[in-house]
Amino acid sequence: MELDSLKAVVADVLKVDPNELTERTTFMGDLGADSLDVYQIVNELEDRLNITLEEEEIERISTIGEAVELIKKAERKQ
């Protein structure tokens, strides 16, 4: 479910087709996201999933797959 949730948020924020997103898709390289876009994605995920993502961990992710793992980790902490 985390992957589908993430794909939906990324598609909404970046105006891309969620069906074209894979775990290997990079936020900045493939999608052209900037730091503001990433901030919007993180805020939306936190609201939708009722989780808190650590800023230092967010800065280390570059792919959708890495973001999914971060979401799973945050959900385990809840």
mmJSON file of the N, C-alpha and C atoms, coordinates in Angstrom:
{"data_MODEL":{"atom_site":{
"group_PDB":["ATOM","ATOM","ATOM","ATOM","ATOM","ATOM","ATOM","ATOM","ATOM","ATOM","ATOM","ATOM","ATOM","ATOM","ATOM","ATOM","ATOM","ATOM","ATOM","ATOM","ATOM","ATOM","ATOM","ATOM","ATOM","ATOM","ATOM","ATOM","ATOM","ATOM","ATOM","ATOM","ATOM","ATOM","ATOM","ATOM","ATOM","ATOM","ATOM","ATOM","ATOM","ATOM","ATOM","ATOM","ATOM","ATOM","ATOM","ATOM","ATOM","ATOM","ATOM","ATOM","ATOM","ATOM","ATOM","ATOM","ATOM","ATOM","ATOM","ATOM","ATOM","ATOM","ATOM","ATOM","ATOM","ATOM","ATOM","ATOM","ATOM","ATOM","ATOM","ATOM","ATOM","ATOM","ATOM","ATOM","ATOM","ATOM","ATOM","ATOM","ATOM","ATOM","ATOM","ATOM","ATOM","ATOM","ATOM","ATOM","ATOM","ATOM","ATOM","ATOM","ATOM","ATOM","ATOM","ATOM","ATOM","ATOM","ATOM","ATOM","ATOM","ATOM","ATOM","ATOM","ATOM","ATOM","ATOM","ATOM","ATOM","ATOM","ATOM","ATOM","ATOM","ATOM","ATOM","ATOM","ATOM","ATOM","ATOM","ATOM","ATOM","ATOM","ATOM","ATOM","ATOM","ATOM","ATOM","ATOM","ATOM","ATOM","ATOM","ATOM","ATOM","ATOM","ATOM","ATOM","ATOM","ATOM","ATOM","ATOM","ATOM","ATOM","ATOM","ATOM","ATOM","ATOM","ATOM","ATOM","ATOM","ATOM","ATOM","ATOM","ATOM","ATOM","ATOM","ATOM","ATOM","ATOM","ATOM","ATOM","ATOM","ATOM","ATOM","ATOM","ATOM","ATOM","ATOM","ATOM","ATOM","ATOM","ATOM","ATOM","ATOM","ATOM","ATOM","ATOM","ATOM","ATOM","ATOM","ATOM","ATOM","ATOM","ATOM","ATOM","ATOM","ATOM","ATOM","ATOM","ATOM","ATOM","ATOM","ATOM","ATOM","ATOM","ATOM","ATOM","ATOM","ATOM","ATOM","ATOM","ATOM","ATOM","ATOM","ATOM","ATOM","ATOM","ATOM","ATOM","ATOM","ATOM","ATOM","ATOM","ATOM","ATOM","ATOM","ATOM","ATOM","ATOM","ATOM","ATOM","ATOM","ATOM","ATOM","ATOM","ATOM","ATOM","ATOM","ATOM","ATOM","ATOM","ATOM","ATOM","ATOM","ATOM"],
"id":[1,2,3,4,5,6,7,8,9,10,11,12,13,14,15,16,17,18,19,20,21,22,23,24,25,26,27,28,29,30,31,32,33,34,35,36,37,38,39,40,41,42,43,44,45,46,47,48,49,50,51,52,53,54,55,56,57,58,59,60,61,62,63,64,65,66,67,68,69,70,71,72,73,74,75,76,77,78,79,80,81,82,83,84,85,86,87,88,89,90,91,92,93,94,95,96,97,98,99,100,101,102,103,104,105,106,107,108,109,110,111,112,113,114,115,116,117,118,119,120,121,122,123,124,125,126,127,128,129,130,131,132,133,134,135,136,137,138,139,140,141,142,143,144,145,146,147,148,149,150,151,152,153,154,155,156,157,158,159,160,161,162,163,164,165,166,167,168,169,170,171,172,173,174,175,176,177,178,179,180,181,182,183,184,185,186,187,188,189,190,191,192,193,194,195,196,197,198,199,200,201,202,203,204,205,206,207,208,209,210,211,212,213,214,215,216,217,218,219,220,221,222,223,224,225,226,227,228,229,230,231,232,233,234],
"type_symbol":["N","C","C","N","C","C","N","C","C","N","C","C","N","C","C","N","C","C","N","C","C","N","C","C","N","C","C","N","C","C","N","C","C","N","C","C","N","C","C","N","C","C","N","C","C","N","C","C","N","C","C","N","C","C","N","C","C","N","C","C","N","C","C","N","C","C","N","C","C","N","C","C","N","C","C","N","C","C","N","C","C","N","C","C","N","C","C","N","C","C","N","C","C","N","C","C","N","C","C","N","C","C","N","C","C","N","C","C","N","C","C","N","C","C","N","C","C","N","C","C","N","C","C","N","C","C","N","C","C","N","C","C","N","C","C","N","C","C","N","C","C","N","C","C","N","C","C","N","C","C","N","C","C","N","C","C","N","C","C","N","C","C","N","C","C","N","C","C","N","C","C","N","C","C","N","C","C","N","C","C","N","C","C","N","C","C","N","C","C","N","C","C","N","C","C","N","C","C","N","C","C","N","C","C","N","C","C","N","C","C","N","C","C","N","C","C","N","C","C","N","C","C","N","C","C","N","C","C","N","C","C","N","C","C"],
"label_atom_id":["N","CA","C","N","CA","C","N","CA","C","N","CA","C","N","CA","C","N","CA","C","N","CA","C","N","CA","C","N","CA","C","N","CA","C","N","CA","C","N","CA","C","N","CA","C","N","CA","C","N","CA","C","N","CA","C","N","CA","C","N","CA","C","N","CA","C","N","CA","C","N","CA","C","N","CA","C","N","CA","C","N","CA","C","N","CA","C","N","CA","C","N","CA","C","N","CA","C","N","CA","C","N","CA","C","N","CA","C","N","CA","C","N","CA","C","N","CA","C","N","CA","C","N","CA","C","N","CA","C","N","CA","C","N","CA","C","N","CA","C","N","CA","C","N","CA","C","N","CA","C","N","CA","C","N","CA","C","N","CA","C","N","CA","C","N","CA","C","N","CA","C","N","CA","C","N","CA","C","N","CA","C","N","CA","C","N","CA","C","N","CA","C","N","CA","C","N","CA","C","N","CA","C","N","CA","C","N","CA","C","N","CA","C","N","CA","C","N","CA","C","N","CA","C","N","CA","C","N","CA","C","N","CA","C","N","CA","C","N","CA","C","N","CA","C","N","CA","C","N","CA","C","N","CA","C","N","CA","C","N","CA","C","N","CA","C","N","CA","C","N","CA","C"],
"label_alt_id":[null,null,null,null,null,null,null,null,null,null,null,null,null,null,null,null,null,null,null,null,null,null,null,null,null,null,null,null,null,null,null,null,null,null,null,null,null,null,null,null,null,null,null,null,null,null,null,null,null,null,null,null,null,null,null,null,null,null,null,null,null,null,null,null,null,null,null,null,null,null,null,null,null,null,null,null,null,null,null,null,null,null,null,null,null,null,null,null,null,null,null,null,null,null,null,null,null,null,null,null,null,null,null,null,null,null,null,null,null,null,null,null,null,null,null,null,null,null,null,null,null,null,null,null,null,null,null,null,null,null,null,null,null,null,null,null,null,null,null,null,null,null,null,null,null,null,null,null,null,null,null,null,null,null,null,null,null,null,null,null,null,null,null,null,null,null,null,null,null,null,null,null,null,null,null,null,null,null,null,null,null,null,null,null,null,null,null,null,null,null,null,null,null,null,null,null,null,null,null,null,null,null,null,null,null,null,null,null,null,null,null,null,null,null,null,null,null,null,null,null,null,null,null,null,null,null,null,null,null,null,null,null,null,null],
"label_comp_id":["MET","MET","MET","GLU","GLU","GLU","LEU","LEU","LEU","ASP","ASP","ASP","SER","SER","SER","LEU","LEU","LEU","LYS","LYS","LYS","ALA","ALA","ALA","VAL","VAL","VAL","VAL","VAL","VAL","ALA","ALA","ALA","ASP","ASP","ASP","VAL","VAL","VAL","LEU","LEU","LEU","LYS","LYS","LYS","VAL","VAL","VAL","ASP","ASP","ASP","PRO","PRO","PRO","ASN","ASN","ASN","GLU","GLU","GLU","LEU","LEU","LEU","THR","THR","THR","GLU","GLU","GLU","ARG","ARG","ARG","THR","THR","THR","THR","THR","THR","PHE","PHE","PHE","MET","MET","MET","GLY","GLY","GLY","ASP","ASP","ASP","LEU","LEU","LEU","GLY","GLY","GLY","ALA","ALA","ALA","ASP","ASP","ASP","SER","SER","SER","LEU","LEU","LEU","ASP","ASP","ASP","VAL","VAL","VAL","TYR","TYR","TYR","GLN","GLN","GLN","ILE","ILE","ILE","VAL","VAL","VAL","ASN","ASN","ASN","GLU","GLU","GLU","LEU","LEU","LEU","GLU","GLU","GLU","ASP","ASP","ASP","ARG","ARG","ARG","LEU","LEU","LEU","ASN","ASN","ASN","ILE","ILE","ILE","THR","THR","THR","LEU","LEU","LEU","GLU","GLU","GLU","GLU","GLU","GLU","GLU","GLU","GLU","GLU","GLU","GLU","ILE","ILE","ILE","GLU","GLU","GLU","ARG","ARG","ARG","ILE","ILE","ILE","SER","SER","SER","THR","THR","THR","ILE","ILE","ILE","GLY","GLY","GLY","GLU","GLU","GLU","ALA","ALA","ALA","VAL","VAL","VAL","GLU","GLU","GLU","LEU","LEU","LEU","ILE","ILE","ILE","LYS","LYS","LYS","LYS","LYS","LYS","ALA","ALA","ALA","GLU","GLU","GLU","ARG","ARG","ARG","LYS","LYS","LYS","GLN","GLN","GLN"],
"label_asym_id":["A","A","A","A","A","A","A","A","A","A","A","A","A","A","A","A","A","A","A","A","A","A","A","A","A","A","A","A","A","A","A","A","A","A","A","A","A","A","A","A","A","A","A","A","A","A","A","A","A","A","A","A","A","A","A","A","A","A","A","A","A","A","A","A","A","A","A","A","A","A","A","A","A","A","A","A","A","A","A","A","A","A","A","A","A","A","A","A","A","A","A","A","A","A","A","A","A","A","A","A","A","A","A","A","A","A","A","A","A","A","A","A","A","A","A","A","A","A","A","A","A","A","A","A","A","A","A","A","A","A","A","A","A","A","A","A","A","A","A","A","A","A","A","A","A","A","A","A","A","A","A","A","A","A","A","A","A","A","A","A","A","A","A","A","A","A","A","A","A","A","A","A","A","A","A","A","A","A","A","A","A","A","A","A","A","A","A","A","A","A","A","A","A","A","A","A","A","A","A","A","A","A","A","A","A","A","A","A","A","A","A","A","A","A","A","A","A","A","A","A","A","A","A","A","A","A","A","A","A","A","A","A","A","A"],
"label_entity_id":["1","1","1","1","1","1","1","1","1","1","1","1","1","1","1","1","1","1","1","1","1","1","1","1","1","1","1","1","1","1","1","1","1","1","1","1","1","1","1","1","1","1","1","1","1","1","1","1","1","1","1","1","1","1","1","1","1","1","1","1","1","1","1","1","1","1","1","1","1","1","1","1","1","1","1","1","1","1","1","1","1","1","1","1","1","1","1","1","1","1","1","1","1","1","1","1","1","1","1","1","1","1","1","1","1","1","1","1","1","1","1","1","1","1","1","1","1","1","1","1","1","1","1","1","1","1","1","1","1","1","1","1","1","1","1","1","1","1","1","1","1","1","1","1","1","1","1","1","1","1","1","1","1","1","1","1","1","1","1","1","1","1","1","1","1","1","1","1","1","1","1","1","1","1","1","1","1","1","1","1","1","1","1","1","1","1","1","1","1","1","1","1","1","1","1","1","1","1","1","1","1","1","1","1","1","1","1","1","1","1","1","1","1","1","1","1","1","1","1","1","1","1","1","1","1","1","1","1","1","1","1","1","1","1"],
"label_seq_id":[1,1,1,2,2,2,3,3,3,4,4,4,5,5,5,6,6,6,7,7,7,8,8,8,9,9,9,10,10,10,11,11,11,12,12,12,13,13,13,14,14,14,15,15,15,16,16,16,17,17,17,18,18,18,19,19,19,20,20,20,21,21,21,22,22,22,23,23,23,24,24,24,25,25,25,26,26,26,27,27,27,28,28,28,29,29,29,30,30,30,31,31,31,32,32,32,33,33,33,34,34,34,35,35,35,36,36,36,37,37,37,38,38,38,39,39,39,40,40,40,41,41,41,42,42,42,43,43,43,44,44,44,45,45,45,46,46,46,47,47,47,48,48,48,49,49,49,50,50,50,51,51,51,52,52,52,53,53,53,54,54,54,55,55,55,56,56,56,57,57,57,58,58,58,59,59,59,60,60,60,61,61,61,62,62,62,63,63,63,64,64,64,65,65,65,66,66,66,67,67,67,68,68,68,69,69,69,70,70,70,71,71,71,72,72,72,73,73,73,74,74,74,75,75,75,76,76,76,77,77,77,78,78,78],
"pdbx_PDB_ins_code":[null,null,null,null,null,null,null,null,null,null,null,null,null,null,null,null,null,null,null,null,null,null,null,null,null,null,null,null,null,null,null,null,null,null,null,null,null,null,null,null,null,null,null,null,null,null,null,null,null,null,null,null,null,null,null,null,null,null,null,null,null,null,null,null,null,null,null,null,null,null,null,null,null,null,null,null,null,null,null,null,null,null,null,null,null,null,null,null,null,null,null,null,null,null,null,null,null,null,null,null,null,null,null,null,null,null,null,null,null,null,null,null,null,null,null,null,null,null,null,null,null,null,null,null,null,null,null,null,null,null,null,null,null,null,null,null,null,null,null,null,null,null,null,null,null,null,null,null,null,null,null,null,null,null,null,null,null,null,null,null,null,null,null,null,null,null,null,null,null,null,null,null,null,null,null,null,null,null,null,null,null,null,null,null,null,null,null,null,null,null,null,null,null,null,null,null,null,null,null,null,null,null,null,null,null,null,null,null,null,null,null,null,null,null,null,null,null,null,null,null,null,null,null,null,null,null,null,null,null,null,null,null,null,null],
"Cartn_x":[0.817,0.0,0.855,2.028,2.873,3.262,3.576,3.985,2.845,1.645,0.501,0.209,0.307,0.082,1.118,2.363,3.439,3.269,2.96,2.768,1.628,0.555,-0.577,-0.176,0.579,1.016,1.988,2.956,3.936,3.219,2.276,1.525,0.751,0.133,-0.623,0.28,1.388,2.273,3.023,3.533,4.38,3.636,2.342,1.51,2.093,2.336,2.838,1.871,1.994,1.163,1.69,0.877,1.36,1.738,1.178,1.492,2.91,3.526,4.884,5.94,5.496,6.422,6.765,8.05,8.506,9.353,9.752,10.593,11.967,12.36,13.673,13.615,12.418,12.264,12.903,13.747,14.377,13.566,13.493,12.705,13.31,14.588,15.206,15.64,16.276,16.767,15.67,14.822,13.784,12.582,12.201,10.973,11.227,12.482,12.804,12.289,12.088,11.589,12.68,12.263,13.203,12.888,13.6,13.423,12.021,11.411,10.042,9.061,9.263,8.408,8.514,9.731,9.949,9.281,9.379,8.742,7.224,6.634,5.186,4.806,5.601,5.337,5.39,6.411,6.567,5.385,5.007,3.888,2.602,2.356,1.147,1.16,2.291,2.409,2.172,2.767,2.587,1.123,0.441,-0.985,-1.836,-1.628,-2.45,-2.241,-0.997,-0.661,-0.529,-0.673,-0.557,0.771,1.86,3.202,4.074,5.239,6.233,7.514,8.034,9.28,10.401,11.518,12.662,13.373,13.653,14.254,15.59,16.432,17.737,17.603,16.592,16.374,15.787,14.931,14.331,15.417,16.404,17.476,18.32,18.291,19.112,18.409,17.109,16.407,16.493,16.588,16.616,15.613,15.181,14.242,12.922,11.925,10.628,10.751,11.549,11.742,12.335,13.305,13.894,12.856,11.994,10.934,9.942,9.628,8.72,9.305,10.587,11.233,11.196,11.376,11.314,9.902,8.895,7.503,7.228,7.68,7.484,8.131,9.336,10.056,9.263,8.731,7.96,6.672,6.045,4.809,5.086,6.237,6.586,6.797,7.228,7.46,6.16,5.096,3.809,3.199],
"Cartn_y":[-1.202,0.0,1.258,1.208,2.397,2.883,1.941,2.324,3.027,2.49,3.122,4.5,4.621,5.92,6.933,6.518,7.402,7.813,6.853,7.16,8.156,8.016,8.937,10.351,10.467,11.788,12.409,11.643,12.154,12.6,11.815,12.164,13.463,13.624,14.848,16.072,15.956,17.114,17.472,16.462,16.731,16.662,16.344,16.283,15.292,14.072,12.994,11.815,10.902,9.704,8.706,8.326,7.396,6.032,5.662,4.372,4.323,5.469,5.524,5.539,5.573,5.625,4.214,3.975,2.679,2.915,1.848,1.984,2.563,2.468,2.999,4.447,4.997,6.376,7.319,8.23,9.206,10.496,11.099,12.326,13.475,13.706,14.863,14.563,13.427,13.1,12.79,11.806,11.385,12.322,12.845,13.642,15.142,15.544,16.971,17.715,16.993,17.619,18.474,19.575,20.389,20.22,20.922,20.729,21.115,22.111,22.5,21.384,20.759,19.636,18.494,18.18,17.099,17.45,18.696,19.158,18.969,19.314,19.141,17.661,16.821,15.375,14.84,15.225,14.757,15.212,16.473,16.976,16.228,15.994,15.285,13.845,13.18,11.81,11.758,12.689,12.708,12.894,13.78,14.017,12.804,12.25,11.122,9.854,9.607,8.352,8.5,9.728,10.008,9.488,9.887,9.497,10.744,10.581,11.651,11.113,11.836,11.441,12.345,11.74,12.481,13.231,14.501,15.348,14.814,14.332,13.836,12.61,11.796,10.616,11.012,11.997,12.469,12.954,13.645,14.202,13.129,11.9,10.826,10.016,10.195,9.375,10.013,9.162,9.687,8.97,7.771,7.023,6.782,6.428,6.1,4.877,3.906,2.72,3.058,3.957,4.385,5.102,5.884,6.585,5.594,4.54,3.51,2.879,2.589,1.998,2.968,4.245,5.251,5.325,5.233,5.246,4.021,2.868,1.639,1.781,2.34,2.54,3.48,4.561,5.518,4.892,4.044,3.387,2.415,1.76,0.841,1.578,2.838,3.633,4.118,4.147,4.676,3.763],
"Cartn_z":[0.0,0.0,0.0,0.62,0.677,-0.715,-1.603,-2.955,-3.67,-3.585,-4.243,-3.658,-2.341,-1.694,-2.148,-2.169,-2.591,-4.054,-4.904,-6.324,-6.512,-5.749,-5.855,-5.454,-4.374,-3.914,-4.909,-5.365,-6.331,-7.608,-8.068,-9.277,-9.082,-7.909,-7.621,-7.577,-6.857,-6.664,-7.942,-8.642,-9.807,-11.144,-11.078,-12.299,-13.31,-12.827,-13.685,-13.617,-14.545,-14.578,-13.547,-12.557,-11.533,-12.096,-13.237,-13.844,-14.405,-14.595,-15.119,-14.009,-12.751,-11.629,-11.175,-10.951,-10.453,-9.211,-8.564,-7.382,-7.726,-8.962,-9.384,-9.87,-10.002,-10.454,-9.438,-9.922,-9.026,-9.026,-7.851,-7.712,-8.511,-8.344,-8.99,-10.417,-10.63,-11.966,-12.96,-12.641,-13.579,-13.607,-12.434,-12.35,-12.328,-12.172,-12.175,-10.954,-9.849,-8.623,-7.99,-7.382,-6.615,-5.133,-4.288,-2.842,-2.38,-2.998,-2.653,-3.014,-4.169,-4.569,-3.562,-3.161,-2.198,-0.876,-0.451,0.778,0.694,-0.441,-0.63,-0.588,-1.214,-1.215,0.21,0.952,2.334,3.19,3.09,3.881,3.568,2.315,1.909,2.424,2.335,2.851,4.352,5.058,6.507,6.872,6.152,6.412,6.061,4.883,4.424,5.233,5.622,6.294,7.807,8.301,9.731,10.296,9.637,10.059,10.144,10.724,10.758,10.152,9.178,8.519,9.01,9.363,9.884,8.759,8.983,7.952,7.45,8.391,7.939,7.058,7.296,6.462,5.1,5.095,3.85,2.896,3.424,2.599,1.92,2.439,1.883,0.8,0.624,-0.363,-1.747,-2.753,-4.121,-5.013,-4.631,-5.473,-4.739,-5.499,-4.929,-4.019,-4.41,-3.584,-2.223,-2.198,-0.928,-0.074,-0.705,0.019,0.624,-0.103,0.415,1.674,1.645,2.827,4.011,3.742,4.794,5.384,4.535,5.004,5.882,5.439,6.23,7.607,7.632,8.89,9.806,9.247,10.028,10.562,9.767,10.214,11.352,11.336,12.42,13.736,13.648,14.847,15.478,14.697,15.203,16.213],
"occupancy":[1.0,1.0,1.0,1.0,1.0,1.0,1.0,1.0,1.0,1.0,1.0,1.0,1.0,1.0,1.0,1.0,1.0,1.0,1.0,1.0,1.0,1.0,1.0,1.0,1.0,1.0,1.0,1.0,1.0,1.0,1.0,1.0,1.0,1.0,1.0,1.0,1.0,1.0,1.0,1.0,1.0,1.0,1.0,1.0,1.0,1.0,1.0,1.0,1.0,1.0,1.0,1.0,1.0,1.0,1.0,1.0,1.0,1.0,1.0,1.0,1.0,1.0,1.0,1.0,1.0,1.0,1.0,1.0,1.0,1.0,1.0,1.0,1.0,1.0,1.0,1.0,1.0,1.0,1.0,1.0,1.0,1.0,1.0,1.0,1.0,1.0,1.0,1.0,1.0,1.0,1.0,1.0,1.0,1.0,1.0,1.0,1.0,1.0,1.0,1.0,1.0,1.0,1.0,1.0,1.0,1.0,1.0,1.0,1.0,1.0,1.0,1.0,1.0,1.0,1.0,1.0,1.0,1.0,1.0,1.0,1.0,1.0,1.0,1.0,1.0,1.0,1.0,1.0,1.0,1.0,1.0,1.0,1.0,1.0,1.0,1.0,1.0,1.0,1.0,1.0,1.0,1.0,1.0,1.0,1.0,1.0,1.0,1.0,1.0,1.0,1.0,1.0,1.0,1.0,1.0,1.0,1.0,1.0,1.0,1.0,1.0,1.0,1.0,1.0,1.0,1.0,1.0,1.0,1.0,1.0,1.0,1.0,1.0,1.0,1.0,1.0,1.0,1.0,1.0,1.0,1.0,1.0,1.0,1.0,1.0,1.0,1.0,1.0,1.0,1.0,1.0,1.0,1.0,1.0,1.0,1.0,1.0,1.0,1.0,1.0,1.0,1.0,1.0,1.0,1.0,1.0,1.0,1.0,1.0,1.0,1.0,1.0,1.0,1.0,1.0,1.0,1.0,1.0,1.0,1.0,1.0,1.0,1.0,1.0,1.0,1.0,1.0,1.0,1.0,1.0,1.0,1.0,1.0,1.0],
"B_iso_or_equiv":[0.0,0.0,0.0,0.0,0.0,0.0,0.0,0.0,0.0,0.0,0.0,0.0,0.0,0.0,0.0,0.0,0.0,0.0,0.0,0.0,0.0,0.0,0.0,0.0,0.0,0.0,0.0,0.0,0.0,0.0,0.0,0.0,0.0,0.0,0.0,0.0,0.0,0.0,0.0,0.0,0.0,0.0,0.0,0.0,0.0,0.0,0.0,0.0,0.0,0.0,0.0,0.0,0.0,0.0,0.0,0.0,0.0,0.0,0.0,0.0,0.0,0.0,0.0,0.0,0.0,0.0,0.0,0.0,0.0,0.0,0.0,0.0,0.0,0.0,0.0,0.0,0.0,0.0,0.0,0.0,0.0,0.0,0.0,0.0,0.0,0.0,0.0,0.0,0.0,0.0,0.0,0.0,0.0,0.0,0.0,0.0,0.0,0.0,0.0,0.0,0.0,0.0,0.0,0.0,0.0,0.0,0.0,0.0,0.0,0.0,0.0,0.0,0.0,0.0,0.0,0.0,0.0,0.0,0.0,0.0,0.0,0.0,0.0,0.0,0.0,0.0,0.0,0.0,0.0,0.0,0.0,0.0,0.0,0.0,0.0,0.0,0.0,0.0,0.0,0.0,0.0,0.0,0.0,0.0,0.0,0.0,0.0,0.0,0.0,0.0,0.0,0.0,0.0,0.0,0.0,0.0,0.0,0.0,0.0,0.0,0.0,0.0,0.0,0.0,0.0,0.0,0.0,0.0,0.0,0.0,0.0,0.0,0.0,0.0,0.0,0.0,0.0,0.0,0.0,0.0,0.0,0.0,0.0,0.0,0.0,0.0,0.0,0.0,0.0,0.0,0.0,0.0,0.0,0.0,0.0,0.0,0.0,0.0,0.0,0.0,0.0,0.0,0.0,0.0,0.0,0.0,0.0,0.0,0.0,0.0,0.0,0.0,0.0,0.0,0.0,0.0,0.0,0.0,0.0,0.0,0.0,0.0,0.0,0.0,0.0,0.0,0.0,0.0,0.0,0.0,0.0,0.0,0.0,0.0],
"pdbx_formal_charge":[null,null,null,null,null,null,null,null,null,null,null,null,null,null,null,null,null,null,null,null,null,null,null,null,null,null,null,null,null,null,null,null,null,null,null,null,null,null,null,null,null,null,null,null,null,null,null,null,null,null,null,null,null,null,null,null,null,null,null,null,null,null,null,null,null,null,null,null,null,null,null,null,null,null,null,null,null,null,null,null,null,null,null,null,null,null,null,null,null,null,null,null,null,null,null,null,null,null,null,null,null,null,null,null,null,null,null,null,null,null,null,null,null,null,null,null,null,null,null,null,null,null,null,null,null,null,null,null,null,null,null,null,null,null,null,null,null,null,null,null,null,null,null,null,null,null,null,null,null,null,null,null,null,null,null,null,null,null,null,null,null,null,null,null,null,null,null,null,null,null,null,null,null,null,null,null,null,null,null,null,null,null,null,null,null,null,null,null,null,null,null,null,null,null,null,null,null,null,null,null,null,null,null,null,null,null,null,null,null,null,null,null,null,null,null,null,null,null,null,null,null,null,null,null,null,null,null,null,null,null,null,null,null,null],
"auth_seq_id":[1,1,1,2,2,2,3,3,3,4,4,4,5,5,5,6,6,6,7,7,7,8,8,8,9,9,9,10,10,10,11,11,11,12,12,12,13,13,13,14,14,14,15,15,15,16,16,16,17,17,17,18,18,18,19,19,19,20,20,20,21,21,21,22,22,22,23,23,23,24,24,24,25,25,25,26,26,26,27,27,27,28,28,28,29,29,29,30,30,30,31,31,31,32,32,32,33,33,33,34,34,34,35,35,35,36,36,36,37,37,37,38,38,38,39,39,39,40,40,40,41,41,41,42,42,42,43,43,43,44,44,44,45,45,45,46,46,46,47,47,47,48,48,48,49,49,49,50,50,50,51,51,51,52,52,52,53,53,53,54,54,54,55,55,55,56,56,56,57,57,57,58,58,58,59,59,59,60,60,60,61,61,61,62,62,62,63,63,63,64,64,64,65,65,65,66,66,66,67,67,67,68,68,68,69,69,69,70,70,70,71,71,71,72,72,72,73,73,73,74,74,74,75,75,75,76,76,76,77,77,77,78,78,78],
"auth_comp_id":["MET","MET","MET","GLU","GLU","GLU","LEU","LEU","LEU","ASP","ASP","ASP","SER","SER","SER","LEU","LEU","LEU","LYS","LYS","LYS","ALA","ALA","ALA","VAL","VAL","VAL","VAL","VAL","VAL","ALA","ALA","ALA","ASP","ASP","ASP","VAL","VAL","VAL","LEU","LEU","LEU","LYS","LYS","LYS","VAL","VAL","VAL","ASP","ASP","ASP","PRO","PRO","PRO","ASN","ASN","ASN","GLU","GLU","GLU","LEU","LEU","LEU","THR","THR","THR","GLU","GLU","GLU","ARG","ARG","ARG","THR","THR","THR","THR","THR","THR","PHE","PHE","PHE","MET","MET","MET","GLY","GLY","GLY","ASP","ASP","ASP","LEU","LEU","LEU","GLY","GLY","GLY","ALA","ALA","ALA","ASP","ASP","ASP","SER","SER","SER","LEU","LEU","LEU","ASP","ASP","ASP","VAL","VAL","VAL","TYR","TYR","TYR","GLN","GLN","GLN","ILE","ILE","ILE","VAL","VAL","VAL","ASN","ASN","ASN","GLU","GLU","GLU","LEU","LEU","LEU","GLU","GLU","GLU","ASP","ASP","ASP","ARG","ARG","ARG","LEU","LEU","LEU","ASN","ASN","ASN","ILE","ILE","ILE","THR","THR","THR","LEU","LEU","LEU","GLU","GLU","GLU","GLU","GLU","GLU","GLU","GLU","GLU","GLU","GLU","GLU","ILE","ILE","ILE","GLU","GLU","GLU","ARG","ARG","ARG","ILE","ILE","ILE","SER","SER","SER","THR","THR","THR","ILE","ILE","ILE","GLY","GLY","GLY","GLU","GLU","GLU","ALA","ALA","ALA","VAL","VAL","VAL","GLU","GLU","GLU","LEU","LEU","LEU","ILE","ILE","ILE","LYS","LYS","LYS","LYS","LYS","LYS","ALA","ALA","ALA","GLU","GLU","GLU","ARG","ARG","ARG","LYS","LYS","LYS","GLN","GLN","GLN"],
"auth_asym_id":["A","A","A","A","A","A","A","A","A","A","A","A","A","A","A","A","A","A","A","A","A","A","A","A","A","A","A","A","A","A","A","A","A","A","A","A","A","A","A","A","A","A","A","A","A","A","A","A","A","A","A","A","A","A","A","A","A","A","A","A","A","A","A","A","A","A","A","A","A","A","A","A","A","A","A","A","A","A","A","A","A","A","A","A","A","A","A","A","A","A","A","A","A","A","A","A","A","A","A","A","A","A","A","A","A","A","A","A","A","A","A","A","A","A","A","A","A","A","A","A","A","A","A","A","A","A","A","A","A","A","A","A","A","A","A","A","A","A","A","A","A","A","A","A","A","A","A","A","A","A","A","A","A","A","A","A","A","A","A","A","A","A","A","A","A","A","A","A","A","A","A","A","A","A","A","A","A","A","A","A","A","A","A","A","A","A","A","A","A","A","A","A","A","A","A","A","A","A","A","A","A","A","A","A","A","A","A","A","A","A","A","A","A","A","A","A","A","A","A","A","A","A","A","A","A","A","A","A","A","A","A","A","A","A"],
"auth_atom_id":["N","CA","C","N","CA","C","N","CA","C","N","CA","C","N","CA","C","N","CA","C","N","CA","C","N","CA","C","N","CA","C","N","CA","C","N","CA","C","N","CA","C","N","CA","C","N","CA","C","N","CA","C","N","CA","C","N","CA","C","N","CA","C","N","CA","C","N","CA","C","N","CA","C","N","CA","C","N","CA","C","N","CA","C","N","CA","C","N","CA","C","N","CA","C","N","CA","C","N","CA","C","N","CA","C","N","CA","C","N","CA","C","N","CA","C","N","CA","C","N","CA","C","N","CA","C","N","CA","C","N","CA","C","N","CA","C","N","CA","C","N","CA","C","N","CA","C","N","CA","C","N","CA","C","N","CA","C","N","CA","C","N","CA","C","N","CA","C","N","CA","C","N","CA","C","N","CA","C","N","CA","C","N","CA","C","N","CA","C","N","CA","C","N","CA","C","N","CA","C","N","CA","C","N","CA","C","N","CA","C","N","CA","C","N","CA","C","N","CA","C","N","CA","C","N","CA","C","N","CA","C","N","CA","C","N","CA","C","N","CA","C","N","CA","C","N","CA","C","N","CA","C","N","CA","C","N","CA","C","N","CA","C","N","CA","C","N","CA","C","N","CA","C"],
"pdbx_PDB_model_num":[1,1,1,1,1,1,1,1,1,1,1,1,1,1,1,1,1,1,1,1,1,1,1,1,1,1,1,1,1,1,1,1,1,1,1,1,1,1,1,1,1,1,1,1,1,1,1,1,1,1,1,1,1,1,1,1,1,1,1,1,1,1,1,1,1,1,1,1,1,1,1,1,1,1,1,1,1,1,1,1,1,1,1,1,1,1,1,1,1,1,1,1,1,1,1,1,1,1,1,1,1,1,1,1,1,1,1,1,1,1,1,1,1,1,1,1,1,1,1,1,1,1,1,1,1,1,1,1,1,1,1,1,1,1,1,1,1,1,1,1,1,1,1,1,1,1,1,1,1,1,1,1,1,1,1,1,1,1,1,1,1,1,1,1,1,1,1,1,1,1,1,1,1,1,1,1,1,1,1,1,1,1,1,1,1,1,1,1,1,1,1,1,1,1,1,1,1,1,1,1,1,1,1,1,1,1,1,1,1,1,1,1,1,1,1,1,1,1,1,1,1,1,1,1,1,1,1,1,1,1,1,1,1,1]
}}}
